[in-house]
Amino acid sequence: MNRLPATSVYSEAPNVGNTMIHGRSKHIVDVERELAHWKAAFNLGTLPAMSFRYEVAPVVRLACDIYVRDPHGTRSAWIDDLQDRLAKRSSLRGHPGAAEIADRCWSLLGCA
């Protein structure tokens, strides 16, 4: 399977097959822009979390990393990967809103 290498740094990428979503490559995620978006959502009180720094930001970073590592994966595979990673992080283990935050992040990335 030929896939473009994924990166977490935003840049313009050529349109290769079905890899462009809303003018950007599915293989590239601007993590800082995602964090800014989710910080605004957190400040509006729309996220199931008490702390942006300790609950939301780490989950958004994990969701972005999972997405760029497997941009053509299934949502259930991403959720499984997220749960595995959360289990290894004592600060996020058992976070009830993590799956919802990650799912909303993936939806925003165009993976609905």
MARLUM-860663 format. One record per residue (C-alpha): residue in three letters; chain; x, y, z. Coordinates in nm, 3 decimals, always signed. Layout:
+------+-----+---------+---------+---------+
: type : mol :      px :      py :      pz :
+------+-----+---------+---------+---------+
:  ALA :   A :       X :       Y :       Z :
...
+------+-----+---------+---------+---------+
This chain:
+------+-----+---------+---------+---------+
: type : mol :      px :      py :      pz :
+------+-----+---------+---------+---------+
:  MET :   A :  +0.000 :  +0.000 :  +0.000 :
:  ASN :   A :  +0.149 :  +0.336 :  -0.104 :
:  ARG :   A :  +0.082 :  +0.608 :  +0.152 :
:  LEU :   A :  +0.228 :  +0.952 :  +0.192 :
:  PRO :   A :  +0.429 :  +0.994 :  +0.510 :
:  ALA :   A :  +0.219 :  +1.160 :  +0.779 :
:  THR :   A :  +0.336 :  +1.463 :  +0.973 :
:  SER :   A :  +0.194 :  +1.681 :  +1.248 :
:  VAL :   A :  +0.317 :  +2.002 :  +1.088 :
:  TYR :   A :  +0.074 :  +2.199 :  +0.870 :
:  SER :   A :  +0.180 :  +2.265 :  +0.512 :
:  GLU :   A :  +0.023 :  +2.262 :  +0.171 :
:  ALA :   A :  +0.032 :  +1.915 :  +0.021 :
:  PRO :   A :  -0.043 :  +1.803 :  -0.332 :
:  ASN :   A :  -0.376 :  +1.640 :  -0.405 :
:  VAL :   A :  -0.299 :  +1.270 :  -0.438 :
:  GLY :   A :  -0.607 :  +1.059 :  -0.498 :
:  ASN :   A :  -0.858 :  +1.096 :  -0.217 :
:  THR :   A :  -0.618 :  +1.251 :  +0.033 :
:  MET :   A :  -0.747 :  +1.609 :  +0.030 :
:  ILE :   A :  -1.020 :  +1.723 :  +0.267 :
:  HIS :   A :  -1.135 :  +2.084 :  +0.266 :
:  GLY :   A :  -0.817 :  +2.196 :  +0.089 :
:  ARG :   A :  -0.571 :  +2.015 :  +0.314 :
:  SER :   A :  -0.405 :  +1.678 :  +0.312 :
:  LYS :   A :  -0.550 :  +1.398 :  +0.528 :
:  HIS :   A :  -0.189 :  +1.315 :  +0.617 :
:  ILE :   A :  -0.114 :  +1.652 :  +0.781 :
:  VAL :   A :  -0.265 :  +1.797 :  +1.096 :
:  ASP :   A :  -0.191 :  +2.140 :  +1.242 :
:  VAL :   A :  -0.189 :  +2.033 :  +1.606 :
:  GLU :   A :  -0.151 :  +2.388 :  +1.738 :
:  ARG :   A :  -0.457 :  +2.499 :  +1.542 :
:  GLU :   A :  -0.652 :  +2.200 :  +1.674 :
:  LEU :   A :  -0.550 :  +2.287 :  +2.029 :
:  ALA :   A :  -0.659 :  +2.649 :  +1.979 :
:  HIS :   A :  -0.998 :  +2.533 :  +1.849 :
:  TRP :   A :  -1.053 :  +2.295 :  +2.140 :
:  LYS :   A :  -0.934 :  +2.553 :  +2.395 :
:  ALA :   A :  -1.205 :  +2.788 :  +2.264 :
:  ALA :   A :  -1.463 :  +2.507 :  +2.289 :
:  PHE :   A :  -1.345 :  +2.429 :  +2.643 :
:  ASN :   A :  -1.374 :  +2.796 :  +2.742 :
:  LEU :   A :  -1.734 :  +2.793 :  +2.615 :
:  GLY :   A :  -1.804 :  +2.495 :  +2.841 :
:  THR :   A :  -1.885 :  +2.254 :  +2.558 :
:  LEU :   A :  -1.638 :  +1.979 :  +2.651 :
:  PRO :   A :  -1.672 :  +1.705 :  +2.916 :
:  ALA :   A :  -1.362 :  +1.809 :  +3.111 :
:  MET :   A :  -1.257 :  +2.020 :  +3.409 :
:  SER :   A :  -0.905 :  +2.111 :  +3.291 :
:  PHE :   A :  -0.793 :  +2.200 :  +2.940 :
:  ARG :   A :  -0.425 :  +2.148 :  +3.017 :
:  TYR :   A :  -0.457 :  +1.811 :  +3.190 :
:  GLU :   A :  -0.763 :  +1.655 :  +3.024 :
:  VAL :   A :  -0.841 :  +1.812 :  +2.687 :
:  ALA :   A :  -0.500 :  +1.900 :  +2.540 :
:  PRO :   A :  -0.345 :  +1.554 :  +2.594 :
:  VAL :   A :  -0.648 :  +1.382 :  +2.440 :
:  VAL :   A :  -0.647 :  +1.617 :  +2.139 :
:  ARG :   A :  -0.275 :  +1.550 :  +2.089 :
:  LEU :   A :  -0.334 :  +1.174 :  +2.110 :
:  ALA :   A :  -0.628 :  +1.197 :  +1.867 :
:  CYS :   A :  -0.419 :  +1.395 :  +1.617 :
:  ASP :   A :  -0.131 :  +1.149 :  +1.647 :
:  ILE :   A :  -0.361 :  +0.850 :  +1.600 :
:  TYR :   A :  -0.514 :  +1.019 :  +1.294 :
:  VAL :   A :  -0.183 :  +1.106 :  +1.122 :
:  ARG :   A :  -0.046 :  +0.757 :  +1.186 :
:  ASP :   A :  -0.351 :  +0.593 :  +1.025 :
:  PRO :   A :  -0.554 :  +0.855 :  +0.831 :
:  HIS :   A :  -0.745 :  +0.585 :  +0.643 :
:  GLY :   A :  -0.828 :  +0.382 :  +0.954 :
:  THR :   A :  -1.168 :  +0.314 :  +1.101 :
:  ARG :   A :  -1.317 :  +0.508 :  +1.388 :
:  SER :   A :  -1.339 :  +0.191 :  +1.599 :
:  ALA :   A :  -0.968 :  +0.119 :  +1.542 :
:  TRP :   A :  -0.884 :  +0.475 :  +1.645 :
:  ILE :   A :  -1.096 :  +0.443 :  +1.961 :
:  ASP :   A :  -0.920 :  +0.113 :  +2.045 :
:  ASP :   A :  -0.580 :  +0.282 :  +1.995 :
:  LEU :   A :  -0.692 :  +0.575 :  +2.210 :
:  GLN :   A :  -0.807 :  +0.343 :  +2.491 :
:  ASP :   A :  -0.474 :  +0.155 :  +2.478 :
:  ARG :   A :  -0.279 :  +0.479 :  +2.502 :
:  LEU :   A :  -0.497 :  +0.621 :  +2.779 :
:  ALA :   A :  -0.446 :  +0.303 :  +2.984 :
:  LYS :   A :  -0.070 :  +0.371 :  +2.979 :
:  ARG :   A :  -0.111 :  +0.726 :  +3.114 :
:  SER :   A :  -0.215 :  +0.732 :  +3.478 :
:  SER :   A :  -0.326 :  +1.094 :  +3.455 :
:  LEU :   A :  -0.579 :  +1.010 :  +3.181 :
:  ARG :   A :  -0.675 :  +0.654 :  +3.274 :
:  GLY :   A :  -1.050 :  +0.637 :  +3.321 :
:  HIS :   A :  -1.114 :  +0.986 :  +3.177 :
:  PRO :   A :  -1.487 :  +0.957 :  +3.093 :
:  GLY :   A :  -1.486 :  +1.231 :  +2.829 :
:  ALA :   A :  -1.173 :  +1.125 :  +2.640 :
:  ALA :   A :  -1.349 :  +0.919 :  +2.373 :
:  GLU :   A :  -1.603 :  +1.196 :  +2.311 :
:  ILE :   A :  -1.331 :  +1.462 :  +2.280 :
:  ALA :   A :  -1.125 :  +1.244 :  +2.044 :
:  ASP :   A :  -1.431 :  +1.155 :  +1.837 :
:  ARG :   A :  -1.523 :  +1.522 :  +1.800 :
:  CYS :   A :  -1.162 :  +1.600 :  +1.703 :
:  TRP :   A :  -1.166 :  +1.332 :  +1.432 :
:  SER :   A :  -1.500 :  +1.463 :  +1.304 :
:  LEU :   A :  -1.352 :  +1.811 :  +1.278 :
:  LEU :   A :  -1.057 :  +1.670 :  +1.087 :
:  GLY :   A :  -1.306 :  +1.553 :  +0.824 :
:  CYS :   A :  -1.337 :  +1.189 :  +0.916 :
:  ALA :   A :  -1.705 :  +1.176 :  +0.997 :
+------+-----+---------+---------+---------+
